[in-house]
Amino acid sequence: MKKAMTLVGVSAAIRAVEEEIDHAARCDAKVLITGESGVGKEIVARLIHDGSARTRGPLITINCAGFPDSLLESELFGHVKGSFTDAHRDKRGWLEAANSGTIFMDEVGEMSLRMQALLLRFLESGEIQRVGSDRKLPPVDVRVITATHRRLVEHIADKTFREDLYYRLNVVHIEVPPLRERREDVVVLLNHFLHMFCDAYQLPVPEVTPDAVNALTAYPWPGNVRELRNVAERLALRCREGRISLDMLPIEITRERRAPVASAAAVVVPSGSQMILDRILNDGASFWSEVYEPFMARDLTRHDVRELVRLGLEHTRGNYKLLVAYFNMPPEDYKKFLNFLRKYQCHVPFQRFRMMPATPLKRDSKLATA
């Protein structure tokens, strides 16, 4: 029997989100879910679907940031045999597969303007035209739920997101707050994940010492619930004495605790991309393990990768070959790195960085010999 999914937490913010989910599940309106990466937007979408009249129909999930533009169109609308090189047979798209159910489109803000126009056409008519076909298929009955970590109103202002599409999608709006704004949920979530992983690995559930609880609660969690889940799995596997103490916590959490205490107004939470860059530069982690693998697993968005590349190019003054060394990749990975960035539209133009002064970092000596 399928285990019921639920939001874990005791905060008033989570109770408010649950109320919005309940309202959304009672209707068939389009839903836009917003919030930072890792807050649990997909769980919200699944709860809406499971609580709706469409629960017996399929729930199809697509991450718009994980596909190049041409492939996204084919996956979404389908294609006919011979429409492109690898189209060996007719293939229905996810919108057809979601008929009588729900499609959840994560990171819809990553769509190109062309794909936005195609989605808008579908929302207006319900009709699908497969790539390479000259005829339209009969309308399908699909509920559309979308999500993004972007502030779409700002992207409407700079003409990178269509205003008409925004108002089509934003019928019901659910904002999922970041974990740092609901710190009372940290311990509840940690215990939930510890029990889940200890059960999966057949390990005893450890006790968490008060010092460790205080550090975990004080940490700003830039990766939100996803980051906490990963930390919980790591702790469950490492704990051998039945207790999770302060010195067992990841260095980024204890480093945060040792930092000088500043006023609330002065606290600046580092971005997820900046923290990944810090791990690459200071801990010797590789781009392939820290960025490529999470991106392919949908834990990072195209925006996250672009931001990381932008930060790196600031330090290398736009030099991609130096960036390969900076990101702890061997020189022979240069073409592979560029091909990945271009394939997934994560490439950042280097020209504007050439006039910037180089930013000194701990590993400038490595770059000098690269």
KAURRA-V215817 format. One line per field, one symbol per residue. phi: phi as a letter, one per 30 degrees, with the letter a starting at -180 (. if undefined). burial: # if it has 24 or more other ideal C-beta (glycine too) atoms within 12 Angstrom, else .. Layout:
BEGIN
phi = ???
burial = ???
END
This chain:
BEGIN
phi = .ddddadclbddddddddddddddddbcddbccbldeidjddddddddddccdcedddcccbcddcbdedddddddcibceidaecddadbdcdddddeibbcccdhdddddddddddddddddcicbbddiccbcdeeccbdccbbacdcddddddcicbddddedddcdccbccddddcbdddddddeddddddddddchbddddcdeddddddddddhddhdddddddddddddddbcibccedcdedddddddddedcdedcdcdddddddddddddccidcedddbedddddidbcedddedddddddddchicddddedechcdeddeddddddddechcdcecedddcdddcdbdcdddddcd
burial = ......###.#.##..##.##..##....#######################.#....######################..........#########.############..##.######....####........#.#########.#..#.....##..##.###.############.##########..##......##.#...##.######################..#....###.###.##..##............#.##########.....#..###.##..####################..##########.......#..##..###.#.#..#.........#...#...
END
